[in-house]
């Protein structure tokens, strides 16, 4: 279960065997069944979560009951409400398992302790937070400047395996379009 996490970290930092032992002691395994929630809106996000198996979605619900999906998370990805985790404010997100999931979690005190005991972990989290910020900024800009067709093509190019794992109405919610409009877009590109 920890192998994928170690491989993931190794993309940005190199760890000694001693550091790997400290790291695996700091992360706790968690399992979720399909449709279980990792986080509810209004709760404080107490953990950062790494996905070792399964698929989740992070979403909000507006006053009209419409869902807006902020993120999908599959193996080798992180999921959580970083704002809530860092500030202690109530989460604005729900995080739900779309499949049975195996996760590794670390809480804020554990992460702070890990930063002290394995200082290169601060570098790692700085890199992934920078990458998340860039991805978020690119998503905002594409939602303002790209057509729905372009957003869909960009989505399937960046995340080729997700389309087979999640319902199309959720992809539509991620793209900010109706499921019917997504169906028309998909038909347009089938066979091309």
Secondary structure as GFF3:
##gff-version 3
##sequence-region A 1 192
A	DSSP	alpha_helix	2	10	.	.	.	ID=ss1
A	DSSP	alpha_helix	17	26	.	.	.	ID=ss2
A	DSSP	beta_strand	28	32	.	.	.	ID=ss3
A	DSSP	beta_strand	37	39	.	.	.	ID=ss4
A	DSSP	beta_strand	47	53	.	.	.	ID=ss5
A	DSSP	beta_strand	56	61	.	.	.	ID=ss6
A	DSSP	beta_strand	67	73	.	.	.	ID=ss7
A	DSSP	beta_strand	78	79	.	.	.	ID=ss8
A	DSSP	alpha_helix	82	87	.	.	.	ID=ss9
A	DSSP	beta_strand	94	97	.	.	.	ID=ss10
A	DSSP	beta_strand	101	107	.	.	.	ID=ss11
A	DSSP	alpha_helix	108	117	.	.	.	ID=ss12
A	DSSP	alpha_helix	120	145	.	.	.	ID=ss13
A	DSSP	alpha_helix	148	158	.	.	.	ID=ss14
A	DSSP	alpha_helix	168	175	.	.	.	ID=ss15
A	DSSP	alpha_helix	179	189	.	.	.	ID=ss16
###
